[in-house]
Amino acid sequence: MDTASPYPNSALSNTRFSDLKPPLSESVLQALTEGGFDFCTPVQAATIPLLCSFKDVAVDAATGSGKTLAFVVPLVEILRRASTNPKPHQVMGMIISPTRELSSQIYNVAKPFISTLPNFKCVLLVGGGQVKADMKLIQEEGANLLIGTPGRLYDIMERMDSLDLRNFEILILDEADRLLDMGFQKQLTDIISRVPKLRRTGLFSATQTEAVEELARAGLRNPVRVEVRAESKSNKDSALSQQSASSKTPSGLAIEYMECEADKKPSQLVDILVKNKSHKTIVYFMTCACVDYWGVVLPCLAPLKDFNLIALHGKMKQTARDKALASFTSLSSGILLCTDVAARGLDIPGVDCIVQYDTPQDPNVFVHRVGRTARMGRQGSAIVFLLPKEEAYVEFLRIRRVPLQERICPDDVADVVPQIRSAAKKDRDIMEKGMRAFVSYIRAYKEHHCSYIFRWKELEIGKLGMGFGLLQLPAMPEVKHNTLSTEGFTPVADINLEEIKYKDKSREKQRRKNLLAKKEAKKQEPKPEKTKKNPSAKANEMKKKTAKQRRAAQTVEDADELTREYRLLKKLKKGTIDETEFAKLTGTEDLL
């Protein structure tokens, strides 16, 4: 029998699924063949026999290496041996992953294999829908395998006494490091405590952190560690080739970085997108507000008029998220604008290029972002934008076995900032989204995990404001008190922001109505009694203090104001206050 892989440039090994020991069942082999899977990837060849031999595993493999099948196939084999006819509410297996999208993807991959098990019911449990609806489904139809996110799984297990875990066989934790990063420690601990200790456990992750090690010690019994690294081949730099054996990135991936001033970034982004027009591209931003903003402003730019641009972030409704992901997956070419909600585990076919417009707050996510391309041995490219003061990030990544090549920032690209500003003048929605995105970016930048490289106090918000295409800088503390450099920003002259209208006529009508009501309410307010105040009293009081005391008092005052505005921004995002109230409370009414 010929055992050579038919894909010389792929990430597949020479091992066929039919050659694995212990042997897989005929029905699973048939499902693999129908899915086009004949040869294993290295992680599948290493992991499937271990789990099928009743060993616990802790798998550390590069993203895009085929981890999903590495646990779905042995899980089905273990469940097949355990019971041929499970009772309706007899839960025998569980797969936990950090996001709704990844859980849904695993569920869809698992379905053809689960269908080979007689009388076996698999249930997807994720947020976005009613818990009661999930409970009703389980009550009526049963559940033998649960796939979902920790929050929803924990909720279901808390509320339903009818679930029988006594014959539980296998627990899989996918993207384990991300599960812990997202604050699911409590739910995971509770779920693990509920399932029997005599079980098989598989822990899968692209990065093994200290927290993952701790989880492994708590949930696994003498686990076998499986570590699979891609061999990266680079002709450009022999030094990079020497460290290639342990590269954390896929073998067919070329990663570049571009040093670029903040006010030039949008023009460089548009240039890259135009050059990759026939490709499938994912662009990552730091915040949901940034995705919202660029999602409405980029389609207004002339070079991108006929492009397929789709926005996706964690604050969208689940139905909208599912629709966005399905739309992008179905495209042969297009652009997905997203946050890190689409950075982990998702297998979107045919992604050619990754653009990190903003670096991730958590450096561990960098590898997961670029891993959306060059999957399963295919070729792909990735580029990350860095401000000139952030260049130390390149060496930081190289130390972490993520080699980057420099890409020179071209000077001859067309400036799109005037077009962005023009779009903001014509539509209040774009203008407001731009301001929110700008503020959210600065707030997020302050919380960067690599704060010694990404120093927020060195942010040039003048150039940043131009890069966001703002008409005027918002009256935030950093601007009011000149905390950060506003050099490079040119406000649009002779413009009254209050007069900018929404393109949406119904929204504009409501805004006008609100403004009129506000004016009427102001007229009816009783005039406050005039009290004699000494305007210089505070100044005199400050004069009595030393320079050091004055600076300290000012710092406390600035910090209090920043904290207050951040809380109000959170309330605005949650919808507990509207834009008008936010503007009134922050003193930015003139900007709205």
Beta strands, then each sheet from edge to edge (+ up, - down):
strand 1: 57-61
strand 2: 93-96
strand 3: 122-125
strand 4: 145-148
strand 5: 170-173
strand 6: 200-205
strand 7: 224-228
strand 8: 253-259
strand 9: 280-284
strand 10: 309-312
strand 11: 334-338
strand 12: 353-356
strand 13: 380-386
strand 14: 405-406
sheet 1: 3+ 4+ 2+ 5+ 6+ 1+ 7+
sheet 2: 10+ 11+ 9+ 12+ 13+ 8+ 14+
end
